Amino acid sequence: MERYDEIRESVRKLCADFPGEYWRKLEHNQDYPSEFVNKLTQSGYLGALIPEEFGGSGLPIGAGAAILEEIHAQGCNAAACHAQMYTMGTVLRYGSEEQKAQYLPQIASGALRLQAFGVTEPTSGTDTTALRTTAVREGDHYIVNGQKIWTSRARQSDLMLLLCRTTPLDKVTKKTDGLSVLLVDMRKANTEELSIRPIRAMVNHSSNEVFFDNLKVPTSALVGEEGKGFKYILSGMNAERILIAAECIGDAKWFIEKSSQYAKERVVFGRPIGQNQGIQFPIARAYAQMRAAELMLQESIRLYDAGQNPGEEANLAKMLCADASWAAAEACLQTHGGFGFAEEYDVERKFRETRLYQVAPISTNLILSYIAEHVLGMPRSY
Ligand SMILES: Cc1cc2nc3c(=O)[nH]c(=O)nc-3n(C[C@H](O)[C@H](O)[C@H](O)COP(=O)(O)OP(=O)(O)OC[C@H]3O[C@@H](n4cnc5c(N)ncnc54)[C@H](O)[C@@H]3O)c2cc1C
């Protein structure tokens, strides 16, 4: 299996300019890591998965996973920009030739940022088909009304991939029908039509509430066919699961390295704490868990790159990798004792950051229900 060692090496070098201090300062001010994202963009990493004909590097998903894993393994956080890697897939697969030619080269070069992904709403939550944001066609425009929540990076993005209802729920036979994807150019909206309110959160994730009040969006922004949007969004989920799982592996590696190092250096009762098996074992267990999860991730990458649709493996990888990073986070915090709570060690920051992956972009329960119902054939619960 290709490891992309050269890419990993140069990502490591890039990350060396963004130490813990950089991320701590940003978090204090709830700022966006523009400098870091610009560097990643200029180096071509955010366009790695965009085909060469559209100005990207045309690399397979394993390369994207290697980039994101390495960023996290260096103590950095790719959450500020990772969505671009998978949201552009929807445009690539279902966008018109004009949309692809207009947007993808600019996304690849960094001239345009496609960072915002508007799916979650306050009332519907995980029950996506119950979302209430509507787009009503009027001549050559849609009029969009509604609200999204947790729309990360909306203030730092030019474009938003928006899922909204174009046919009311009571007029469709299947609740998954009647949803559409719009590629909204947010630069063209005024603040009355489109307002964005930041959410202060446990992690510095640039998340927002987004309100649409009669926002006019040209029909040319429709991606694919009207009413088929749910399928388009679902089609990008395996890539999303794989890429997030890779970030979790990176986090787990960071925690394991940090805790084993500290366990060797910290002397209490006249000997390194790492000489105590009570300290060694949780770290060793987290390492075993990470290695096993990494194998499932590699399997999902292998199948994805072979052109399959590895729903089972991508979901398993996301869950196992998120569990592995959480176990490693817990071992790392415990190993550091009180110092684990001090900001300057970065352990508490990474601890909070990796906790997110039990909830977003898909929560563990929803993965378990996918496995129970779609893989094991048990009755549907919702
Ligand atoms: C920092 C952050 C960034 C985010 N960024 C984005 C973004 O950019 N774009 C976007 O669209 N969304 C984003 N999200 C939203 C995220 O995808 C959702 O929070 C997540 O999918 C869970 O949905 P919810 O919060 O509505 O939880 P709910 O749907 O309210 O669920 C609450 C809990 O109940 C459980 N639950 C619900 N239904 C069931 C069931 N049938 N069986 C068992 N358990 C169930 C869930 O697993 C969860 O643990 C972000 C969230 C966070 C916190």
The ligand as a Gaussian input file, in Angstrom:
#p B3LYP/6-31G(d) Opt

LIG

0 1
 C      -17.673000      21.794000      15.900000
 C      -18.704000      21.269000      14.968000
 C      -18.577000      21.509000      13.608000
 C      -19.561000      21.078000      12.715000
 N      -19.471000      21.411000      11.385000
 C      -20.527000      21.163000      10.563000
 C      -20.548000      21.670000       9.218000
 O      -19.599000      22.299000       8.747000
 N      -21.647000      21.437000       8.456000
 C      -22.740000      20.756000       8.922000
 O      -23.697000      20.587000       8.184000
 N      -22.739000      20.252000      10.197000
 C      -21.671000      20.458000      11.017000
 N      -21.685000      19.993000      12.310000
 C      -22.870000      19.281000      12.798000
 C      -22.624000      17.812000      13.063000
 O      -22.542000      17.110000      11.858000
 C      -23.765000      17.347000      13.976000
 O      -23.581000      17.976000      15.234000
 C      -23.795000      15.866000      14.134000
 O      -24.108000      15.247000      12.902000
 C      -24.848000      15.452000      15.160000
 O      -26.059000      16.073000      14.903000
 P      -26.816000      16.939000      16.024000
 O      -25.823000      17.797000      16.714000
 O      -27.989000      17.610000      15.432000
 O      -27.288000      15.861000      17.079000
 P      -28.728000      15.217000      17.220000
 O      -29.211000      14.725000      15.901000
 O      -29.586000      16.152000      17.974000
 O      -28.373000      13.960000      18.128000
 C      -28.018000      14.098000      19.513000
 C      -27.505000      12.756000      20.008000
 O      -28.540000      11.774000      19.840000
 C      -28.055000      10.682000      19.095000
 N      -29.128000      10.183000      18.214000
 C      -29.961000      10.893000      17.404000
 N      -30.791000      10.068000      16.743000
 C      -30.460000       8.801000      17.135000
 C      -30.938000       7.497000      16.780000
 N      -31.928000       7.328000      15.890000
 N      -30.358000       6.425000      17.368000
 C      -29.366000       6.575000      18.292000
 N      -28.874000       7.784000      18.648000
 C      -29.408000       8.874000      18.063000
 C      -26.893000      11.218000      18.257000
 O      -25.989000      10.193000      17.944000
 C      -26.297000      12.262000      19.202000
 O      -25.369000      11.633000      20.064000
 C      -20.675000      20.354000      13.203000
 C      -20.789000      20.085000      14.576000
 C      -19.832000      20.540000      15.447000
 C      -20.009000      20.281000      16.926000

